[in-house]
Amino acid sequence: MKLAKRTEKTSHSGLDEIFAASKPGMISFAGGYPDSKLFPRVEIEQAFSHTFQSAPATLLQYNSSKGYLPLREKLATRMRNDGINTTTESVMLTQGAQQGIDLAARLLLNRGDGMVVEAPTYLGALAAFDVYEPNYYEVHMEADGMNIDELQKVLMKHEVKMIYTVPDFQNPTGTVMSLEKRKALVQLANIYDVVILEDGPYRNLRYTGEPLPPIKHFDTEGRVIFLGSFSKILAPSLRLGWLTASPELFDGLVALKGGSDVETSNLMMSSVDGYLAENDLDAHIKEVKATYQHRKDLMVSALKKHLPSEVHFNNPEGGFFLWLTMPQGFDSTRFLQESLIPNSNVSFVPSANLVPSKQLKNAARLNFTNVNDQDIETGVEMLGQQLKLALQSKPIRKTATR
Ligand SMILES: Cc1ncc(COP(=O)(O)O)c(C=O)c1O
C-alpha cells in the first residue's frame, strides 16, 4: 500500500518487540501509568451522574473548540495561582496534553524545520513530532535541566522554530529545570525568535522541595505555550488536558483543534467541571503524592542497597520517574532484552528509545508510581543482580563502542 511519506519517519519505538519476550507476572518499571487504585472512582462517578441529572439537554450537544467555559475559567484561575499570567479567553481544553503537543507541532513545523528537544525526552512527544518531519537538535539534560550553553550554540548555528521541554519532573529523567535556566531559556527564545513548548503534566506532583514558577511565568513576548493535563492528577482515561498561549499562537491552535477533532467531548468537560465543583482536587493530589513519595523513597533506598557502585541514579523531587546511568559503553537495550527480561522478568525503558538519534545507550528510565512495595524491593534486587553480572560481561559493555 502507498502510505504517506511522513509515516516513514514516524517514530517506531521498537519497545513492543523488546517487551514481546516478557512473561506474565512481569515486574514493570517501564510503564508511565498512575496507580489505578488511587483514582477517585466514586467521586468521578458521582460527578458524571450529577452532571447528567442536572444538566440541560445541551450536555449531549456540540460545545466549542475552545471547550466548556466554566472549566476553562477554573483552569485559568488555577494557572494564575501558579504564576501564569492568563485569562479564560486564552485557555483551550484538549484531549490530554498529547493533543497539545501535536497541535503546537502542527502550528509551527514545516518539514525540515529545526526543533530542539531535550536528550533524553518524552517518547510520545517524539512520536507526535516525527509526523511533521522536523530536523531535530538534541540538547543534553543535566541535573538542573537542559544544558543552556549547548542550547545557545545550537541556536547560534541553526535556524530553530521550537524548543520542547518538560521542566518539572521531566519524563524520563525526573529532573527539574533550575530557576536560572528557566529565565535563560526565555531570554534565548526572545533573542533567536523561537517558540517554547512547556509540557507540564507532572507539575503538581512535587514531593519535596520548593516549587519553581513555570517557564510561562517569565514569558515576556508571548512565546511560551503551556500544556497541562488531568491524566496524572485525576485519571488518564478522561483524556483531558489544557493549554494556554498568547493570542498570536492561540487562535491558530484553536483553528487546528477544530480541524482535528472539532472539540473535546462536552460530556467529559462538563463532568470534570462538576468533579472540580464538588471535590477538592488539591486534597486528592495530596493523597496521591503521599503514596508516590513513599514508593519513590522505597525505590531509592532499594537502589542504594542493590546497585553496583558504577551505576548512578538520581532522587527526583517529584513526578513518576527516576533515571539510571550505567558506565559509558553499556547498552541498556541489549541488557534489557538479553538479561533483565529473560532472567528476571523485570523491565525498564532503555534510553536509546528516548532520543531521536537513538544514540544515548547507557541509561534507563524507571517508573515508581505503578508498582507495589514488594515488587519495588524484589524488582530492584533482581535488577541489581543482573547489572552486576552484565557489567562483568563484555558483549553488553562493548556494543555501544563498536
Ligand atoms: C511529558 C508528557 N507529556 C504528555 C503526556 C501525555 O499525557 P496526556 O495523557 O495528558 O495526553 C505524557 C504522558 O505520559 C507525558 O509524560
The ligand as an SDF file (V2000), in Angstrom:
LIG
                    3D

 16 16  0  0  0  0  0  0  0  0999 V2000
    5.7490   14.6330   29.3900 C   0  0  0  0  0  0  0  0  0  0  0  0
    4.4260   14.1180   28.9830 C   0  0  0  0  0  0  0  0  0  0  0  0
    3.6440   14.8680   28.2090 N   0  0  0  0  0  0  0  0  0  0  0  0
    2.4400   14.4510   27.7970 C   0  0  0  0  0  0  0  0  0  0  0  0
    1.9590   13.2250   28.1660 C   0  0  0  0  0  0  0  0  0  0  0  0
    0.6050   12.7930   27.6560 C   0  0  0  0  0  0  0  0  0  0  0  0
   -0.3210   12.9950   28.6400 O   0  0  0  0  0  0  0  0  0  0  0  0
   -1.8790   13.0370   28.3920 P   0  0  0  0  0  0  0  0  0  0  0  0
   -2.4340   11.7920   28.9740 O   0  0  0  0  0  0  0  0  0  0  0  0
   -2.3130   14.2730   29.1270 O   0  0  0  0  0  0  0  0  0  0  0  0
   -2.1250   13.1560   26.9370 O   0  0  0  0  0  0  0  0  0  0  0  0
    2.7190   12.3900   28.9740 C   0  0  0  0  0  0  0  0  0  0  0  0
    2.2330   11.0680   29.3480 C   0  0  0  0  0  0  0  0  0  0  0  0
    2.9230   10.2190   29.8220 O   0  0  0  0  0  0  0  0  0  0  0  0
    3.9890   12.8560   29.3970 C   0  0  0  0  0  0  0  0  0  0  0  0
    4.7830   12.1150   30.1730 O   0  0  0  0  0  0  0  0  0  0  0  0
  1  2  1  0
  2  3  1  0
  2 15  2  0
  3  4  2  0
  4  5  1  0
  5  6  1  0
  5 12  2  0
  6  7  1  0
  7  8  1  0
  8  9  2  0
  8 10  1  0
  8 11  1  0
 12 13  1  0
 12 15  1  0
 13 14  2  0
 15 16  1  0
M  END
$$$$
